[in-house]
Amino acid sequence: MEIFDLYTKDREKTEKTMLRGTPVPSGFYRVVVQVCIFNSDGQMLIQRRQPFKFGFSGYWDFSAAGSVVSGETSAQAASRELMEELGIAVSFENERPSLSYTFATGFCDTYCAEKDVALSELKLQPEEVAEAKWAAKEEILAMIEDGTFIPYHPALIELLFFRRTQTVIRTRPDDTLPSARK
């Protein structure tokens, strides 16, 4: 049983909580996270949701996503979800989200990182993830168009691919930006 903290419209944490699977009470909001892992070729690691998973069953999605549980920061949730769903360890602890936006019942923090990882090294969470692959921006936009990717607005995908060249966690050994991006 997962418990989520509830927030005001100004994202101030309240003393109230809610249980997973129950509606967000009117006048309150929750926090969710998305994680986008990019490789050095500029592709995003995407995952296909299990066909039995509630909500967008069988659709392709970002690298990882989920709810922030009670007492957790969004950075902690991003690291946890990435580890749970794909077996990738990235600490977002001292990072701000690359992008934050609102939706009808909450706030979404999106974290981006660059990490070259072989698909064979992934540890897919069988309850949630059916498969994973690397995809270019154009492929993801085509998947949205053909109805196989969660129907995010194409401008969000464009923005995330743009943001990957901006402030993201670098996990390459030299931890620097290529000179063309400086």
N, C-alpha and C positions, 0 to 999 in steps of 0.2 A: 504494500500500500504506500503510494507516494503522496507526500503532502507538499503543496506549493504555497509560498508566501504570497500575500495579496498587497497590491500597491495602489496609491491614489493616481489620479490622472497626471500628476506632476512627478510620478515615479518615486514617491516617498513611501517607504515600507510601512505597512500598518501592522497591528498586532494580530490581524486576521489571517487565516489560512483556508485552503480548500483541498479536497481530495481529488486525485486524478480521476477522470471520468465524470465528474460533476460539472455543471455549468459554472462559469465565472459569475459571481454575484454582480448584479447591476451596480454600477458606480465603482467597481474595483477592476484591477488588471493584474495579469501575471507576466512573467518574463520567460522567454524562450531564447535559445541560441541556435545559430547555424555556424558551421565550420567549412571553410573552403580551403582545401590543400591544393596548391599549384606546384607543378614541377618546373625544372629549369627550361623546359621547352615551351612553357606558357600554357600548358594544358591543366585542366581542373580534374581532380580525382572525384568521380561521381559514383553513387551507389544506387542499385535498384532495390526498392523496398520489397519485402516478401509479399507474395500474393494474398496472404492471410492477415497481414498487418492492417489495422484499422486506419483509415484515412489515406487516400491516394495509394491504395494497394497496387503493387506491381509497377508503380511509376519510378522513373529515375529521379534522383534528388542530389543535392549538394553532398559533400564528403560525409558530413554528419550533422545531426540536428536533434534537439530535444528540449525538454523543460528544465528550468532551474528549480531544484528541489529546495525545500525550506532550509534556511541557514547557509545556503551556498551562494557564492557570487556567480555572475555570468561567466567570468573567466574560468572559475573552477568547473562549472558545468560544461563549458566548451571542451576543456581538457578531458573530463570524464567521459563525455559522449563520444569523442574521437577514439579514446582507448576502448570503450565498451563495444562500439560498432565496428571498428576497423583494426583495433590493436595497434594504433599509432600513438606514440607518446610525444606530445608537444605541450609544453607549459605555456599557458597564456596568463599566468599569475600576475606579471608586472606589465601587462599590455592592456591597452584600451581597445574596444572593438574597432574594426576597420570601418564598420557601418552600423548605425542604429536607426531603427525606424519603428513606427507604431502600426498596429493592426487593430481590428475591432475590439478584441478583448485583451490586448496586452502590448508588450514591447518586445522587439526582436533585436538581439545583438549578434552581429555577424563578425566572426574572427577569420582572418586569412593568414596563411603561412605558406612558405615555400619549402618543400621537402621532396627530394627525389626518393621514391620508395618503389620497390618492385611489387607488382601485383601478387606475386607468389609469396611475399612476406606478410601480406595482410592476414589478419585473424578475424574473419567475418563473424558477427554475432548472428547465429542461426535464427533467433527469434525475430530479427528485424531486417537483416541484409541478405538478399539473394545472390548478388554479385556486385563487382566493382570494376571500373575501367577508367582510363584517362581519356578526356575528351577536350577538343578545341572549342573555342567560343562558338564558331559557326555550327559545329555539330550539336551543341546544346541548344542553340537557337532553332535549328531544324527539328530537334526532338520536341521542343515546346510546340512548334507549329504542327507536327504530326500527332501530338497528343500522347507521347510516351514519357515526357518529362513533366514534373509538376508545373502547372501553368503560371509560373512567375511571369511578371511583365518583362518583355525582352530588354527594356532599359535597365532593369536590375542586373541582368546578366552582363550587359555592356559595362555597367558601373563596377561590378565586381572584378571583371577582367582589367579594367582601367586601374582600380585600386590595388591590384596585385603588384603593380610597378611602383606603388607609393609606399606607405608605411605598412609593412608586413614583417612578420618574424622570419628571419633568414636562418635556415638550419644547415646551410652549406658550411664546410670547414672554415672558410675565410670570413664568413658572416658579413660580406660586403655586397653592395650593389654593383652590377657590371657598370663600367664607365659610361656606357650609352644611356643609362637610366639616371645618372646623377644629376 
